Amino acid sequence: MEERPLLLLDVDGVLNPLGRHEHGFRRYDVTVEDVVYTVFLNRRHGAALLALAEETGAELAWATTWEHLANQWIGPRVGLPRLPVVELGGDVFASRGVMFKTPHVAAFVKNRPFVWFDDAVGPLDVSYLREHPDVGDFLLVGVDRDRGLTDEHLDQARTWLSRLAAEGGDPMLER
């Protein structure tokens, strides 16, 4: 593999679960353009994601509607450094049933293998990515928006990335 694989992170529903918050989550009120958003974040997520990236040789990046604001408001609160951002603007449109972020992710990855943690991905997103010419190996990890990111999600990504590295980036993996 010439380029490092990517670990793409959503915020709301992944790092900021929408349901009941377990031990370790802290409430933050974030003001963006005079609108106050309440988020619940856990520093353990940042440490676990950094460890996963280091262990697997992957690069972390944001794939969230927070876009660059994630580097300002989310990353520092979970212990992540400034990360690259999948920008969601421009004239990129999804076909019916495909999540609006999916075409932007396809354009961002540029054939790099990636794992995408998101609470809104589904079968049509998988089909879109499989058919996109600039997308290689990938694993979509659907996260329950009420629970958020768990160790099981991280283990799923670790297993897939380790297998990908062991097989030299075999294009048949999870595609």
HELIX and SHEET records of a PDB file:
HELIX    1   1 ARG A   43  THR A   56  1                                  14    
HELIX    2   2 LEU A   69  LEU A   69  1                                   1    
HELIX    3   3 ALA A   70  ILE A   74  3                                   5    
HELIX    4   4 GLY A   75  VAL A   78  1                                   4    
HELIX    5   5 THR A  102  VAL A  109  1                                   8    
HELIX    6   6 PRO A  123  GLU A  131  1                                   9    
HELIX    7   7 ASP A  151  ALA A  166  1                                  16    
SHEET    1   A 4 GLU A  59  TRP A  62  0                                        
SHEET    2   A 4 LEU A   6  LEU A   9  1                                        
SHEET    3   A 4 PHE A 114  ASP A 118  1                                        
SHEET    4   A 4 PHE A 138  GLY A 142  1                                        
SHEET    1   B 2 PHE A  25  VAL A  32  0                                        
SHEET    2   B 2 VAL A  35  ASN A  42 -1                                        
END                                                                             
